[in-house]
Amino acid sequence: MPEGDSIWRAAHQLHGALAGQTLTASDFRVPRFATLDLRGWTVEAVIPRGKHLLMRLVSQAGERLTIHSHLKMEGSWQVYAPGGRWRKPGFTARCVLRTPVADAVGFSLGQLEVIKTSDEDKAVGFLGPDLLGPDWDPVEAERRVAAAPDVPIGVALLDQRNLAGIGNIYRCEVCFLAGLHPASPVAAATDLAAMFADAKQLLEANLGPGRRTTLLNARGMPVGRAAGRPGYWVYRREHQPCLRCRAPIRHDTLGKVDRANPDLVTEERDIYFCPKCQPLLGAGE
């Protein structure tokens, strides 16, 4: 499932290509909206909200609609020159939007709907404060996470109702930076504010191309690029030596993600951790 920085980049690209442009054609390849025609509507903005994309449009009559999408595990939006050849199979396209200057295609979108812009809160209002959004509120995020002290910290970080934008990569990396096993309960996290600060800085540091987390130290401060250093502290580094203590990184699973609602944690996902630097505390198992 994409991380918050991936959604931010997708929104930034879509906004740059479509904002201010009038649609010359629209094609929704899902039954519910198959007959919807948005030709003549103008794209006002493309907004990221956690792991959701909100594409706001206005008609010549002043009506406002939002194309709401969630990529889930395999989805993506891509921008092409008008009539450009797609890089993904056509049968995976779920939404095609054409303007005089660009085509935007949503492939394998896990969720796609068109709603009144005034109803956006019904689609994303349940989300917690967005680490990359103007609504970021660390105090509220801490209140939400701390309200369930027995929940594993690795599950709490993925639950988008607590705070929006952290995916599996960043939960593994943030837990490592905090020296805490992801299965330890929230109550064992002595400084949630510092964990959130690390997560926010990691996300913000990776808004450009590529992704690295080892550019930050244990408190999230930049330390410069180390020659030959892997991109991640622990993520997908099973059996490789810890960058701090050289103990072999381990892999396990934790938590769950509801496929019907990917913002709610209900299905096991991979975790990576250093058994020496990240002791399992409390009753998190």
N, C-alpha and C positions, 0 to 999 in steps of 0.2 A: 504494500500500500504506500502511495507517495507520502513524502514528508512535507511539512508546511513550506519549506523553501522551494520544493518542486512546484507546488501549487502557485506560490508567489511568482515564480518565473513564468509559468504558463499564463497567468493572468496578465503579467507585464507584457508578454509577447502579443497576446490577443488584443489587449488594449491598444498597444502601439499600432497594430495592423488595422483594427476595426473602428476604434473610437472616432465618431464624427462621420462615419461612412454610412451610406444608405444601402440596404440590402437589395440586390437585383434578383436574388433567388434564395429560397430556403427549402431544405429537404430534411424532414424529420423521419428517420427510418425506425420508428417505434410505433406500434399500433395506435396508442392513445392519441398521438399527435400527427399521424400520417397525413391528415388532410389540412393541417395548419399551414397557411401561406403568409409569410411575413415580408413579402416583397413590398418595398416602399417604406419600411420601418427603418429608423436610424439607430445605430448603436451609440448609446451615450457613454457607457463605461463597462469595463470588465473588472470585477472586484473579487479578490480572494477572501474567503472567510474560513479559517482553519484549513480543512482539506476540501472545501467546497468552492466552486466557481459560480459567480453570479454575473451573468451578462445582461445588462439593463438596456432596454430598447424603448423608443418612443415613436408613436405613429404621427402622421401629419395632423391628426385630430387631437393630439395631446394625450392619447391613451398610453399607459406604461405597462410593459410586460418584462419579465425576467426569465431568461433561460438558465435554469439551475441544473448543474451537473456535478457528479462526484465520480472520480476516476476509479475508485476501489483499487483492485489489485493490478489490472491490466490496461486500464484506459489511458488515453492521451488525446490532447488537442494538438493539431499541427497546422501551420500556416503556409500557404503556397501562393505563388504568383497566379493570377487569373488563368484558369485552365491548366495549371501545372500538373504534372504526373505525380500521383500519390505514392508515398513510400511504404504504405501498408495496404493489405488486400482490401478491395472495395467492399466485400461482403461484411467487413468488420466496421464499416462506417455507420454511425448512428445519427449523426447530424452534419449537414453540409450547409454552410452559409457563404454566399457569394456577394462580393461588392465589386465596384469598378477597379479596385486596386489590389485586392487579395481574396483568396478563398480560405476559409477556416473549416477544418474537418475534425469532428470528434470521433475517435475510434474506440470501440470496445468500452464505451462509457458504462460504468456500473449503475449509474442513476442519471436519468434525463427527464426533465419535466419543464413545462412552461407555465408560469404562475403570474398573477398580478404582482407588480413590484411592491405594492402595499402589503402583500402577504408573505414577503420574504421571511419575516420573523417566524412564521409557522414552519418554514423549512429549516432554518438554521438558528432559531432563537434559543434552542436548548443548549447550544454550545457554550463552553466556558470562555473566559477571556482568551483572546487570540494573541499568541506570543509575537506575531508579526503585524498585528493590527493596531489601529488607533485606540482600540478599547482595552488594550493590555492593562491588567490590574493585578499585580502580584499578590496583594493582600487578599483579594477575592479568590484568586486561584489557591492560595494557601488555605483559606477557610474551607473551600470545597474539598480539597484533598484531605485535610486534617479531620474532616467530619467522619471519615471512615478509617480509624486508626489501625484496624486489623487487616485491611486490604493490603496485599503485597505492593510495595512502592512501584514495581515495574508494571503492575496492572493499573494503578492509579494514574501513572504518567501517560498511559495510552488512552485512558478514558477521556474522550473529547468533551464530555460534560464538565470535567474538572478544569482543563485548560486545553485550548485548541492549537494544533500544529505539530505536536510531537508524534513521530512514527517510531517504528521498531529500531531503526538505526540510532536515533537520538536517545531513546530511552536506555539502550545499552551503553552508549557513550556517557550519558549524564550520570548513570549509576556508577560507572567506573570512576569518573572524576570525583564523585562524592565518596568513594571507597565503600560502597554499599551493595551487597548482593541484591539483584532485582526481586528476589523472593522474600526479602526481609519486609516486615510490615511497615506501613507508613509511620507508625509510632517510633520506629527505630531511626528514622531520618531526623537528625538533630538540627538540621538547617535547611528546611524546604526552600526558603528564600534564595539561598545560594545555589541550590539545584536549579531553580527556575532561571536565575541569572545566567548560569552556565548554558542552559538550553537556549535562552534567548540569544546569547552571544554566538553560540554555535550556528543557529539558524541564520542570523544576520550576516555572519562571516561567510556563509555559503550561498548567498543570493546570486552570485555570479556563476559562470560555468564551472563544472566539476564540483567535487565535495571532498573536504578534508576536515577532520576534527583534531588531528594531532598538532595543529598549529597553536593550540591553546593548552595552557597548563592546568593544574588541578583546580584553579579558581577561575578558569576561563579567560585568563589574560594572554594576549598574543606573545609567543616566544620565538617566532621566526621559523622559517622552513628548514628542517633538519635533513641533510642529504641522506637519501635512501630510506627515510622513515616511512612506514606504511601510512596509508590515508586514515586509518581508524586505529583507535586504541585497542578495542576488543572485537568489534563487529566483524563477523565472518573470518576471524583469525583463530579458529579452533586448532589446538595443538601447537600453534606458534608461540614464541616466548613473549611474555608480558613486557611491554616497553619500560616498565619500572623495575620489576623484580626478577624477570626472566622465567618465572613459573609458566608452564604451558596454559594457554587460554582454554577454557572449557565451554562446551555448548550444552544447552538444555532447552526445555520449552516451559512456557509460563503464560497463564492467562488465556482468555478466549476473545474472539472477535465475532460478533453477530453478522453473518453475511447479509442479512436483510437490512441491517443498519450498522455499517462499518464504524460508526463513531462510538458504538457501545461494545465493550470488551467482553466476549463470551467464549472465544475459541483459542486454543493454545497457539502461541507464536514462539519463534526461536529467541533465545537469549544467549548472549556471550558474556563471559565474565572471567576475571582472574580469581582463582580460589584463595590466593594469599592476600591480595590487595583488597578484596571485597568479601569479607566474612559474612556469613549468613547469621543475622541477628534475630532475636525474638522468636515468635511463632510463625514466621512467614512461610514455612513449608506446608 
